[in-house]
């Protein structure tokens, strides 16, 4: 599992993704500060946080569980990006870029989850 969660490509990509989410949500209307902006930011931050916490548990079963939580948060973010686009807070171009980043991160998480041999 590596010596640190910071060595994981999934965590590194998730950090970049969080920065992108913060950048995009900074342009949302002020009245969304405690609504969609907050929801998106919290869900995005949850992704690398769960990766780090799971890796720190040092047990493959626990790590896999936290990676699944991270994947759930990623799907939450994807949904909220689509909502932001539908509401006109993010352009189609911006939303598609974020969804491409999310898809890449999802593939990495799925691969990492599959790589952990956890008995049923």
Phi, psi and omega per residue, in radians:
X1 nan 0.013 -3.131
X2 1.524 3.009 -3.102
X3 -1.556 -0.368 -3.100
X4 -2.607 2.608 3.048
X5 -1.041 -0.481 -3.136
X6 -1.192 -0.275 3.082
X7 -1.419 -0.249 -3.077
X8 -1.365 2.231 3.104
X9 -1.026 -0.665 3.133
X10 -1.024 -0.780 3.139
X11 -1.151 -0.772 -3.131
X12 -1.055 -0.787 3.120
X13 -1.154 -0.638 3.137
X14 -1.144 -0.646 3.093
X15 -1.114 -0.781 3.087
X16 -1.040 -0.734 -3.138
X17 -1.084 -0.747 3.106
X18 -1.041 -0.772 3.134
X19 -1.067 -0.692 3.099
X20 -1.121 -0.754 3.129
X21 -1.087 -0.769 3.116
X22 -1.086 -0.713 3.138
X23 -1.100 -0.806 -3.115
X24 -1.194 -0.770 -3.097
X25 -1.208 -0.316 3.074
X26 -1.123 -0.340 3.135
X27 -1.638 -0.069 -3.135
X28 -1.205 2.761 3.113
X29 -1.036 2.587 -3.112
X30 -1.039 -0.565 -3.121
X31 -1.237 -0.098 3.084
X32 -1.693 0.027 -3.080
X33 -0.931 -0.696 -3.107
X34 -1.791 0.154 3.123
X35 -1.951 -1.971 -3.049
X36 -1.098 -0.650 3.113
X37 -1.021 -0.872 -3.131
X38 -1.117 -0.768 -3.141
X39 -1.044 -0.828 -3.139
X40 -1.085 -0.802 -3.112
X41 -1.121 -0.782 -3.138
X42 -1.117 -0.761 -3.138
X43 -1.137 -0.698 3.129
X44 -1.136 -0.771 3.135
X45 -1.113 -0.535 -3.141
X46 -1.108 -0.488 -3.084
X47 -1.114 -1.083 3.140
X48 -1.166 -0.487 3.122
X49 -1.118 -0.763 3.113
X50 -1.185 -0.640 3.084
X51 -1.076 -0.818 -3.130
X52 -1.112 -0.813 -3.106
X53 -1.116 -0.746 3.140
X54 -1.104 -0.753 3.130
X55 -1.134 -0.593 3.140
X56 -1.228 -0.308 3.128
X57 -1.277 -0.383 3.050
X58 1.184 0.072 3.077
X59 -1.970 2.238 -3.105
X60 -0.925 -0.705 -3.118
X61 -1.103 -0.775 3.119
X62 -1.153 -0.753 3.140
X63 -1.040 -0.789 -3.131
X64 -1.085 -0.718 3.119
X65 -1.056 -0.798 -3.128
X66 -1.214 -0.554 3.043
X67 -1.144 -0.631 3.080
X68 -1.171 -0.645 3.051
X69 -1.102 -0.738 3.114
X70 -1.060 -0.737 3.133
X71 -1.127 -0.679 3.079
X72 -1.082 -0.734 3.093
X73 -1.126 -0.648 3.103
X74 -1.080 -0.757 3.119
X75 -1.144 -0.602 3.051
X76 -1.081 -0.791 3.126
X77 -1.096 -0.766 3.118
X78 -0.982 -0.796 3.132
X79 -1.072 -0.740 -3.120
X80 -1.222 -0.540 3.043
X81 -1.114 -0.769 3.120
X82 -1.092 -0.718 3.090
X83 -1.085 -0.783 3.132
X84 -1.042 -0.708 3.104
X85 -1.147 -0.792 -3.129
X86 -1.070 -0.576 3.125
X87 -1.452 -0.114 3.136
X88 1.472 0.236 3.124
X89 -1.460 -0.406 3.106
X90 -2.305 2.391 3.113
X91 -1.219 2.853 3.099
X92 -1.041 -0.692 3.139
X93 -1.081 -0.815 3.141
X94 -1.137 -0.798 -3.127
X95 -1.071 -0.757 -3.134
X96 -1.137 -0.659 3.091
X97 -1.098 -0.787 3.128
X98 -1.145 -0.679 3.128
X99 -1.184 -0.573 3.044
X100 -1.148 -0.760 3.088
X101 -1.077 -0.721 3.126
X102 -1.110 -0.727 3.136
X103 -1.102 -0.732 3.109
X104 -1.092 -0.797 3.128
X105 -1.108 -0.670 3.097
X106 -1.077 -0.736 3.100
X107 -1.099 -0.708 3.132
X108 -1.138 -0.781 3.117
X109 -1.091 -0.769 3.128
X110 -1.059 -0.709 3.103
X111 -1.136 -0.716 3.136
X112 -1.174 -0.730 3.095
X113 -1.054 -0.801 -3.118
X114 -1.157 -0.507 -3.098
X115 -1.278 -0.339 -3.137
X116 -1.485 1.964 -3.108
X117 -1.449 1.710 -3.119
X118 -2.019 2.117 3.121
X119 -1.136 2.523 3.138
X120 -1.206 nan nan
